[in-house]
Amino acid sequence: MSRPALDLVTARRWAVTARVMLAGAREQIDALNVFPVADGDTGTNMYLTMDGALEFVRGQFELGAGTESLDEGLALIARGMLLSARGNSGVILSQLTRGLSDSVGPQVAGAGPEELAVAFETAARTAWDAIAAPVEGTILSVARAAAEGARAAVERGRPLYGDEEELGALHVVREALEAARQALAHTPEQLPALRHAGVVDAGGAGLVLVIEALEAVLEDRPHRAVTELPAWWELPARRRGGAAPSTCAAGEPDAGAGSIEVMYLLTDSDDERAGRLRAHLTRLGTSVAVAGGPADYRVHVHLDDPRLAVEAGTMAGAVHDVRLTSLADGRELEPLPGPAAPGERSTGQAAAAGQGYAVASCGGDAAGGRDARFGVVACGLGKGVEGLLAGAGAQVVPSGPRRRASAGQLLAAVWACDASRVVLLPNDGDTVMVAMAAAEAAAREGVRVDVVPSRTLVQGLAALAVLDLEGDPDRAVAAMTEAAEAVRPGAVTRAERPAETAAGPVAPGQWIGIVGQDVVAVDDDLDPVAARVLDLLWHDGAEVLTVLSGTRAQEGALDAVLQDLLSRHPGTEVTRIEGGQPTYPYLLGVE
């Protein structure tokens, strides 16, 4: 029998089912990448977004932060998906859960047709608004179609098919799914690149899969790949045990010093992320220690809200074996302190609650101790690239094709800046929305983050070249944005699989030239491809050419092409940089 509404058990099963289905389909979704280059990771990003969300929720349950309330349960999943979101598709996926969380009020046992329609609409609207130049034929089109299908069902007020007279949650999801499938089938008609490759949009395919998972659990039928509900999700809302204080009682340590000792094991991490965790915890509490390595660390901190410490840990790895001790009397605490009363939340805690994350409060401002200086976070992969970014004063987050950072990892780097104003350079088109999600989360905790929408490393380097950390932040952000926009980026690499492109068929091993999102040249030799890319990038008034060489670059390979360019455009400044980035042997930028 189908479920009339989406209750908490169903929501949990949806998350587990979607993760399992994405795990099974991630390689097929990745393979829908229209470029013959190994940088398409849409399926992987969506899987890691869902997987990270479940890991986040597992960590909170280990802390004792379970809940039997639908709104709090959905909010917990939504928070985890936000922190885990990778790639534009991962952010859009997280918005679906956030929309559902926002539409469900307290004391509501189940989300019905209206709440589900609002969730689909919120996800679609947020996604479209976040993209500066949205394109039809992508996951955006599929998300909008799903929202329109859900809303049509609600407005009709009855099922489109079957004998049922009353509209239920399953009917709304079925119509959203049908509309999404039709929109996905039309994506090749809307995007020439998809039509040439003979595939549908990868992000749209992943979204359809997630909606299929929702249909399966609402219909109360297990998907063929669904595993049992994790044991940690079957724990009661609050573990039984000794009571813990819900507010700062007389005689307890001062709130600023931390009233609870938190210790846990952090696994699947590294020294870089552990270092950021240490910096983050230092601002949250006192007596901070993060020791161990190279992958497993013991973490210790004194603070008032242990959930913030565990959340910080999930940005750096997987949290296990959480232990809480009251610093007032040395008692070991098992359940969490109760949530704060309205009006008692600090800035940082209100931010978490704004994401639907209930927190305790004993006073203190998470942002109050920050320096007033300006900070920079920049994404990049490659020894040379990372060195350049760090040398310019940026907190570097390793991120790029096939290894894109999550919103939580960017957020952790923001905290490591220890500044009230931070500029964030994603340096990758598929990380721009993730950067915006991190900026939104940081703003709720009192830190302003300006995202300069740099879509390539050459644009990010141009922005950093004009960085003035000592000057006015508004002028600095404007100058960086202008510098990034002034760069026309291109790339030259080898094809790793056969494909049909606008420039003709591509065979593995051939050189291909890319400008924007289009393959513009194909040849067995490097020189004609590079020359074609530079011709298309060049424009009147161009003065500087930047060549960023990757790990697979050949020494002196572009010399003839660059000499020809200089003969035709005397006075051009050519800057060659050993970036060491993977995937693309040559990244080019003309400004």
N, C-alpha and C positions, 0 to 999 in steps of 0.2 A: 504494500500500500504506500502511496506517495505521501510525503509530509506536507501539510497545508502551509507551513511556514518554515523559515530557516532558523532553527534553534541552535543553541551553543554546541551540542553534540554534533549536529550536522555541519556546522561551520568548521569544527575541528576536523571532521572526516573529509571535508572539502579540501582543506589545506594539505592533509596527508595524501589524498587521492591525486590532487594536482601535482604535488611533488613527484609522486611515483610515475605519473603519466609523462611529465616533462623529462624525468630521468631516462625513460625509455625512448623518448622521441628527440632528445637534444641533438644527437648527431644528424638526424634527418632534417631537423629545422635548420641547423647550422649549414647543411649542404644546400639549402635554398638560396644561400648567398649568391647574388648575381655576378659578383666579381670573381674572376678566376684566380683570386689571391686568398691566402689562408688568413683572412682577418675577419671573416664573418662568424660571429659567436652569439647570435641572437638566442638560439635555443639554450646554449650554455648559460647566458646571462639570466634568462628567465628561470632556468632550473636553480642556479645559485641564489637568485632572489628568494625563491620559495624555500629552498633548503636552509638558507641563512635565517629566514624568519622562524622556521621550526626550531633551529638551534637556539635562537634567541628566546623563544617561548620555553624550551626545555630548561635553559639556564634560570629563567624566572621561576619555574616550577621547583627546581632544585633549591632555590632560595625560599620557597614556600609561598610564592606569589600567585598561586592558582586562584581561580574564580569560578563561580557558578552563575555569574551574571552575564547575559549575552552582550550587553554594551561594553563591559570591561574586557570580556574575552575577545571580542572582535577588535577592540582597541589594542590589546596586547599583540595580536597577530599583525595588525596594521603597523604598529610601531616597529615590530621585527622586520616587516617587509620594507619599510622605509629605510631602515639602517642597512639592510642587505641589498637594496636595489642596485643593479648593475645594468648599464646600457639604457637607452631610451625605452626599450621594451620592458625592462624590469621596473622602471619608474611607473609606466602606465599600468602595469600589473598591480603594483602597490596601491595605485590610486583607486582601483576597483574595491579593494578591501577597505581602504580609508573611507570611501564614499559610503559603503555599507555601514561602517562603524559610526560615521557622523549622522546617518539617517535613523539610527536606533536609539531611542531614549532610555533612561533608567527604568527599571522595573518592567521592561518589555521582554516577554519570554521568547518571542519569535518575530523574525522579520518577514513581513508579508509582501504582497505584490507591490504596493506603493514604495516601500523601503528598497526593494530590489531595483525598481525602475529608477529611483533616485540615485542609487549606487552606480548603475551603468551610466546615467547621465553625468554624474559628477566626474567619473573617470574620463569620459570622452571630452567633456568641456575643459577639464584641467589639462589634458594632454594637448588639445588643440591650442589652448592659450599659451602653453609653455614653449611652443615651437615658433621661432621668429618667422620662418617661411614654410608653413605646413604644406605637405604634398599629398594629393590624392593617390590612392593605390598603395597605401602603406597601412600599418597597424592603426593609424588614425582613422582611416575610412572604416575599418572593421569595427573599431570601438564605437564610432558614431552610429553605425548600422545596428549594433547590438542595443545601444541606448534607444534608438528609434523603435526597434522591435519590442522592447520591454514596455516602452511608454504606450505604444499602440494597443498592447494587450490590456493595460490598465484602463485606458480610456474606453475601450470597448466594454470592459466589465464582465466579460464572459470568455470561456475558452474558445479558441478558433476551431478546434477539432474535438471530437468525443462527445459523450452524452452528459458530461458534468455541467451543472448550471452555475456553480460557484467558482470564481476565478481563484486559483491558488498560486503559491510561489513557483511551483513546478511549471505551470502554464506560462508564466512570465519568462522564466529562464528558457523554456523551449522556444518561444518566439524570438527571444534575443539570440539564441543559438542559431536558429534558422536564418535570421537576418544577417548574422555574422558570417555564416557559411556562404551565403549568396554574395556578400560583399567581398569575401576572400576570393571567390571564384572570378570576380570581375577585376581584381587587381592587375592582371596582365594587360587588360584593355586600357588601364589608366596610366601605366608606367611602361614606356618603351623598353627600358632595361629588362623588366620582367618578361615582356613579350619576346624579346630577342633570346632570352635564356630559356623560355618555355616553362617558367615556374611561377608560383604565387608568392606573395610577400611573406617573408619568414616571421616577422613579428605578428602579423595577422594570424598566421597558422598557429603560433603559440597561444595567442589569446583565445582562439576557437577551442583549442585543447583544454584550456583552463575552464571555459564555460561548459564544455562537455563533462568535465569532472563535477561541476556544480549540478548539472542535470542528473548525473548518476546518483549522487548522494541524496538529492531531493526525491528521486524516484525510489529511493531506498533499495537500490540494487548495487551490489559491489561491482566495481569495474574489474575486469579480468586481472589487472595487475595490482589491485589494492592489497596492501598488507594490513595486519591487525593494527588497531589503534595503539600507539606507544604506551607502555605501562605508566610512564610518568605523567601522561595526560589523564589517567584514571584516578589520580590522587585527589583527595578531598580539597575543597577550596582553601582551607587552612589546616596545616598539619597539627595534630593534637600534641600537646606538650606544655611546658611551662609558659606562663603568660609573659608577654613582653610589653614594655611601656609604649603607649600610643602617642604620648606627648612628652615634652621635657618636664619631668616632675622635679620638685624641690630636692636638692641634694645630689642630683645627677651632674655629670661634668657639663661645663659650659658648652652651648651648642656649637660655638666656633671651633672647639677642640675636638668634637666628635664624641657621641655618646655610645657608639657601638663599634666594636672591633670586628672587621670583616676579613676573612681569610678564604682563599680558594686556589684551586689548581687551574692554571691556564695552559691548554695544549694547542697543538697545531698553529703555533705562532712563530715569530722570529724576533731577532734583536731589535729591528727597526720598529715593528709594531709594539713590542714590549716597551721600548723607550717612549713612544707616544702615550702608551697607557700610563706609564710612570708620571709623565708630565701632566696628564689629565687628572689622575688621582691626587696629585700634589695640590691642585686647585680645588678639588672637591673636599679633601680632608687633610689629616695629619698622620705622622708616623708611617709614611708610605715606604714600602719595600716591594720591589719586583725583581726576584732573584732566580737564576737558573739559566736555561738555554741549552742547546740552540733552538729547541722547539717547545719545551715544557718549562713553565715558570711557576713559582709560588708567589702569590700576591697577598699583601697585607696592607690595611689602611684603617684609620679611625675616622668615622664620619657619622652623620645622623640618619641618613637614608641609605641602607645597604643596596637598594635596588639600583641606585645610580652607579654604584661601584660595579655591580654585576653587568649592567648595561654597557659600561665602559669596557669591561672585559670582553663582551661579545663583539666589540669592534676590532679586537686584537686577536681573537682566536676562539676556542671553545672553553666554556667555564664548567668546572666540575668540583665536587666535594666542597660546597660552600659551608662555612662555619661562622656563626654569629655569637658574639659574647658581649654582655652588658658591661660597660666600663664602670658602672655605678656600684655593682656588687659582685662582679665576676661570674654571674650566672650565664650558662650557655643558653642561648635563645634558639628556639626552633621555629615558631611562627614569626612572621614579619610584624613589626610595629604597625598599628592601624593607620589608615590614611588621615591626613590633616583635615581639620574642619575648614569650611569655606573661609577664605580671607587670610589663611595662615601660610599660604604657599609663598616660597621665594620665587625670584625671577626664573631660575633654572627649573624649579619644580613645576611652575605653572606651564613652562614650555612642554615638559613631558606630559602633563595632564592635557595640554592642548592636542597632543597626538593620541589622547585616550589612554595615557599611561598613569595610573593612580600612584601617587607617591606620598610618603610621610613628610611632615615638616616640623622642625623645631627651630626655625628661624635661619637667618643667613642668606646671603645673596650670591648665587653661583657666579655672577658676572662682576660682583662688586670689587674683587681684588685684581681685576685685569689692568694691565698697563694701557695708557691712552695711545700708544704708538700704533703704527700701521704694520700689518703683517701680510705675507704673501704665501699662498699654497699653489703649487704647480704640479701637474701630472706629466710623466714621461718615462720612457723605458730606454735603457742603453747607458753604458758607463759614461760616455762623453756627454750625452744629453743631461743626465742626472747631475754630473759635475757642473755643467754650465748653469743649470737652474739653481743649484745650491749656492754656487759662487755669486749669483745675483741676489742672494738673500732670501730665497724661497724655501719653505718646507716642501720637500719633494715627496710625492706619493707615486711609487712605481705603478704605472697604469698605461695601457695601450692595447692594441689589437691582440685578442686571445688572452689578455690578462688585465681586464678592465677593473678598476677599483670600484668599490661599493660606496654608497652615500655615507655609510657609517665610517668607512676609512677616511674619506675626505673630511668628515666632521671631526674625527680624532686629530687630523692634521691642523684643522682650524684651532682646536683647543691648544695644541702644541705651540701655536704662534703667541699665545698669551697676550692677545691684543683685543681691543674693543672694536676694531675695524680691520677686516681682512679682504684681500682681493684673491679670487680663485681663478686659475687658468686651467681649464680641462684639457686643452691641446689635443682634442679628439672629438670629432662630430658626434660620436655615440656616447660621449660622457657629459655633454652639455646639460641635458636634462637631469642627470644624476647630480651634477654640481649645483643646479638650481634647487633640487630637493634638499641637499645639504645646507644650502644658504637659507632656505626657509626654516629648517629645523634650528639652525644657529640663531636666527633672528628671534625665535621664540625664547631663547635663553640669553638674550641681551647682547648678542654680538652681530654686528652688521657685516654681511659678506656680499661683496660685489662680484658677480660673475662676469668676467670678460670672455665672451663666447668664442674663444680661439678653437678652431676646428682642426688645426694641425700643429705640429711642433714648430714649424718655421714661423707661424703666426704668434705662438707663445713666446718664442725667443725675441721676436721683434717687439712685443709688448714689454718684456723684461728689460730690453735695451734702453727704454725711456723711463724706467722705474725711478721714482724719487721718494725714498722712504722717509726723508726728513721734511718733505714739502707738504702742501695741503692735500689731504687724501682725495677730495673731490676732483681736483685738477690732475692728480696722479692717475686716477681711474679713467678719467676722460682721455688723457694722453695715451694710456696703454690700450684703450679700446680703439682709438684712432689709429695707432700704430699697427695693431693686429688687422684691422679692416683694410689697411693700405697694402697688405701683402696678398698677392695672387698666388695661391699654392698649387703645386702639381707634384706628381710622383712618377718614378720609373722603377719597375720591378719585373720579376719573372713570373709567368703564369705557372700555377701549380696544378691546374686541372683544365680540361677542355671546356670551352664555353663559346656561346654565340654572343657577340657584342655589336654595338653600333659601328665599330671600326672593322668588323669582319670576324670570321671564326678564329679562335685562339687554340693553340695546341700547347700542352705542358712543355715548359722550358723556353717558350718564346718570350721576348721582351714586350712589355705592354706599357703604354703611357697613359696616365690618368690626370684629368683636369676636372676639379669638382667631383662629381659623382659619375663621370663618364669615362669609359675607355676610348681614347682618341687616336691611338696608334698601336699597331701590332707589327712586329718584324722579328726575324731571326737574329738581327744584329742590334746592338745597343744604340749606336750613333744616330740612325735615322729616327728612332723612337724619341730619344732625348731631344733632338733638334725640333721635332714636331711639337713636343710639349712646350719647349721654350718659345717657339713661334706663337703658339696660342696664348701663352702667358704674357708675352711682351705687349706693351702699350706705350703710347706717346708719353714721354716724361719719365719713363722708367730709368732708375739710376743705380739700383743695387740688385744684385742677384746673390742669393744665399743657396749654397749646395750643402746639404746635410747628408753625410755618407754613413751608411749603416754597416752592420756586421758582414754583409755579403757584397759590399762594394769592392770593385777591382781598382787597385792603385793605378792612377793615370788614365783610367778608361775613358773619362770625359774630356781629356785634354784637347783633342781635335775639335770637338763640338764647341767648347768654350773659346778656343782661339778664333773659330769662325764667328762666333757671336761678338767677340770684341772687335773684330775687323769690320763688322757691320754696324756696331754701336760703340764707337770709340768713347772712352771716358767712363764706361760702365764699371762700377766697383763690384768685383766678384769676391765673395767671402766663402771659403771652403772650411767646413767644420767636420771633425771626426765625431759623429754622434754615437755610433755604436748601436743604433736602434735596430730591432729585429724587423722582419717582414718586408720593409721597403729599403732596398740598397741605396736609393737616391730620393731624397725629398728636396724639392725645389721651391723657392719663393722669390717672386719678383716684386719690388716696391719702388 
